Amino acid sequence: MGTTLIVGASQAGVQIAATMRELGDTDPIILVGEEPHRPYQRPPLSKKWLKSELVPGDVILRTREWFDGQGIGLISADRVVTIHRNEDGSGEASTQGGRRLHFDRLALATGSSVRRLTIPGTDFHGVHYLRDADDALSLEAALHDPANRRVVVIGGGFIGLEIAAVARSMDKEVTVLEAAPRLVGRVVSEETSAFYLAAHQRRGAKVVLGASLKRIIGGVADAAGRRSHVVAVELADGTAVPADLVVIGIGVIARTELAVQLGLAVDGGIVVDEHALASDGRTVAAGDCTVMPNPYALGIPGPTRIESVNNALEQAKIAAASLLGERPTYRSVPWFWSDQADLKLQIAGLSTGYDQVVVRGRPDDERFAVLYYRDGALIAADCVNQPAEFLAIRNALGKGHTITPEAAADTDIPLKQSITEPLLATAEAP
Ligand SMILES: Cc1cc2nc3c(=O)[nH]c(=O)nc-3n(C[C@H](O)[C@H](O)[C@H](O)COP(=O)(O)OP(=O)(O)OC[C@H]3O[C@@H](n4cnc5c(N)ncnc54)[C@H](O)[C@@H]3O)c2cc1C
């Protein structure tokens, strides 16, 4: 079959290589990643890593011995900049470092990069983003500097809130500035948003909703003209929120530059089908860089983009099999987690287009679930400190089963016992 080139050496890229080997492929595999580190997991970077509770060995995905043992050529600290494709699907990739890599099969697992804030002042010292290990090392050091007492987090999404929780646990004064009228509003219900607002406030964070930002204010540059340090974030109404440290977490953008170069369809991500095949029918793509018609979107039109480890891994398995000529279909129930202080949120399914929610349990106890329905059928749930409920719901969704809203609301009946009917005919079971 020849050489497989996988661009992007993170969750999806490494999993494509691993699955190809598991499926019996023995041909050469080259995995290229531009980061200078061994492939690692990103989720700990906004959680335990910032508290200095982990060492690099805790977050790496696979050891050097594993790559060697599997005969997978890992090239780090080099970026694929151009790809030339022949008629027969083979081609050659050129890297920034001057490598020319021949391939017979191609996988794109290029992930996403942070969305940049476009107000003045983002280049002052003390302004951080968090996407990769280098960002995490620099933010970890800044958080441990006692001079940085006041932390302003721009963006009340999962990563911003995780960082806010870490900063509060280190006794920093924390202010979260969120442009929308509620926290994590793009993903969760009003009930879950309200819970997180109260929970962060209880833990001592200030949260400003509907915050319109004007600029980041810095001090005076030194005599040599070196960048000065941030001192505040100014809102459109003139309020200045004092800051020694600013962390921006306003979402990510799929990295599609190579796909565009190859003429593949792109729509907010590389468009792939249920076999992880791109529009040319032979390149595969997986993970944060893709959009696809997710079966759990239950008829919501348009491709879905999912930024989660589970999606990267499950789609990568499909991509690997497709590269080997099999045609498995993506069927994994989407799921995600976020750890904020002692609150473990686990989300199963996709809530897009819900028309009813049921709150099971009491949010004030910090142990509850919000179940989402569309046309009477269960489509998703947010579970806070309820791992057993999460598993029950994820399994139910996987089997196309449901839980009636009435049963869901009754905490006297264990959720597992309430899983009964298949989804209604209007919501096509995957
Ligand atoms: C701080 C943080 C916390 C997170 N927490 C959670 C969580 O709690 N739960 C959860 O489910 N998900 C979480 N996520 C999201 C999760 O990490 C991503 O969904 C996952 O990493 C996606 O994997 P991926 O392989 O598709 O992309 P990425 O992890 O983005 O990897 C893509 C890789 O490709 C490389 N690359 C891109 N272009 C090129 C090129 N041209 N040449 C060479 N290399 C290239 C990039 O440098 C990168 O290393 C978190 C993400 C971050 C940043």
The ligand as a Tripos MOL2 file, in Angstrom:
@<TRIPOS>MOLECULE
LIG
   53    58     1     0     0
SMALL
NO_CHARGES

@<TRIPOS>ATOM
      1 C1         -6.1840   23.6960   27.4580 C.3       1 LIG1
      2 C2         -7.1310   22.7220   26.8180 C.ar      1 LIG1
      3 C3         -7.9850   21.9610   27.6010 C.ar      1 LIG1
      4 C4         -8.8500   21.0510   27.0210 C.ar      1 LIG1
      5 N1         -9.6770   20.3210   27.8140 N.ar      1 LIG1
      6 C5        -10.4630   19.3750   27.2760 C.ar      1 LIG1
      7 C6        -11.2770   18.5380   28.1000 C.ar      1 LIG1
      8 O1        -11.3070   18.6850   29.3250 O.2       1 LIG1
      9 N2        -12.0120   17.5760   27.4970 N.ar      1 LIG1
     10 C7        -12.0030   17.3830   26.1400 C.ar      1 LIG1
     11 O2        -12.6800   16.4720   25.6340 O.2       1 LIG1
     12 N3        -11.2670   18.1780   25.3410 N.ar      1 LIG1
     13 C8        -10.5020   19.1600   25.8720 C.ar      1 LIG1
     14 N4         -9.7320   19.9640   25.0640 N.ar      1 LIG1
     15 C9         -9.8480   19.8100   23.6030 C.3       1 LIG1
     16 C10        -8.9540   18.6740   23.1020 C.3       1 LIG1
     17 O3         -7.6770   18.7810   23.6440 O.3       1 LIG1
     18 C11        -8.9180   18.7330   21.5900 C.3       1 LIG1
     19 O4        -10.2270   18.5070   21.1230 O.3       1 LIG1
     20 C12        -7.9610   17.7000   21.0260 C.3       1 LIG1
     21 O5         -6.6410   18.0020   21.3960 O.3       1 LIG1
     22 C13        -8.0660   17.6410   19.5120 C.3       1 LIG1
     23 O6         -7.0490   16.8270   19.0210 O.3       1 LIG1
     24 P1         -6.5120   16.9860   17.5390 P.3       1 LIG1
     25 O7         -5.4340   15.9710   17.3680 O.co2     1 LIG1
     26 O8         -7.6360   16.9980   16.5930 O.co2     1 LIG1
     27 O9         -5.9160   18.4640   17.4400 O.3       1 LIG1
     28 P2         -4.7640   19.1950   18.2370 P.3       1 LIG1
     29 O10        -4.6820   18.6790   19.6220 O.co2     1 LIG1
     30 O11        -4.9920   20.6560   18.0390 O.co2     1 LIG1
     31 O12        -3.4340   18.7730   17.4780 O.3       1 LIG1
     32 C14        -3.1290   19.1490   16.1710 C.3       1 LIG1
     33 C15        -1.6180   19.1360   16.0490 C.3       1 LIG1
     34 O13        -1.2710   19.3370   14.6860 O.3       1 LIG1
     35 C16        -0.1540   20.1950   14.6150 C.3       1 LIG1
     36 N5         -0.1360   20.7890   13.2790 N.ar      1 LIG1
     37 C17        -1.0830   21.5750   12.6850 C.ar      1 LIG1
     38 N6         -0.7310   21.8950   11.4300 N.ar      1 LIG1
     39 C18         0.4560   21.2790   11.1920 C.ar      1 LIG1
     40 C19         1.3300   21.2420   10.0660 C.ar      1 LIG1
     41 N7          1.0330   21.8860    8.9340 N.pl3     1 LIG1
     42 N8          2.4850   20.5200   10.1620 N.ar      1 LIG1
     43 C20         2.7700   19.8630   11.3190 C.ar      1 LIG1
     44 N9          1.9880   19.8720   12.4220 N.ar      1 LIG1
     45 C21         0.8400   20.5670   12.3570 C.ar      1 LIG1
     46 C22        -0.4250   21.1940   15.7250 C.3       1 LIG1
     47 O14         0.7360   21.8710   16.1010 O.3       1 LIG1
     48 C23        -0.9380   20.2550   16.8210 C.3       1 LIG1
     49 O15         0.1120   19.7360   17.5810 O.3       1 LIG1
     50 C24        -8.8610   20.9000   25.6180 C.ar      1 LIG1
     51 C25        -8.0190   21.6820   24.8210 C.ar      1 LIG1
     52 C26        -7.1610   22.5770   25.4050 C.ar      1 LIG1
     53 C27        -6.2500   23.4200   24.5460 C.3       1 LIG1
@<TRIPOS>BOND
     1     1     2 1
     2     2     3 ar
     3     2    52 ar
     4     3     4 ar
     5     4     5 ar
     6     4    50 ar
     7     5     6 ar
     8     6     7 ar
     9     6    13 1
    10     7     8 2
    11     7     9 ar
    12     9    10 ar
    13    10    11 2
    14    10    12 ar
    15    12    13 ar
    16    13    14 ar
    17    14    15 1
    18    14    50 ar
    19    15    16 1
    20    16    17 1
    21    16    18 1
    22    18    19 1
    23    18    20 1
    24    20    21 1
    25    20    22 1
    26    22    23 1
    27    23    24 1
    28    24    25 2
    29    24    26 1
    30    24    27 1
    31    27    28 1
    32    28    29 2
    33    28    30 1
    34    28    31 1
    35    31    32 1
    36    32    33 1
    37    33    34 1
    38    33    48 1
    39    34    35 1
    40    35    36 1
    41    35    46 1
    42    36    37 ar
    43    36    45 ar
    44    37    38 ar
    45    38    39 ar
    46    39    40 ar
    47    39    45 ar
    48    40    41 1
    49    40    42 ar
    50    42    43 ar
    51    43    44 ar
    52    44    45 ar
    53    46    47 1
    54    46    48 1
    55    48    49 1
    56    50    51 ar
    57    51    52 ar
    58    52    53 1
@<TRIPOS>SUBSTRUCTURE
     1 LIG1         1 GROUP 0 **** ****
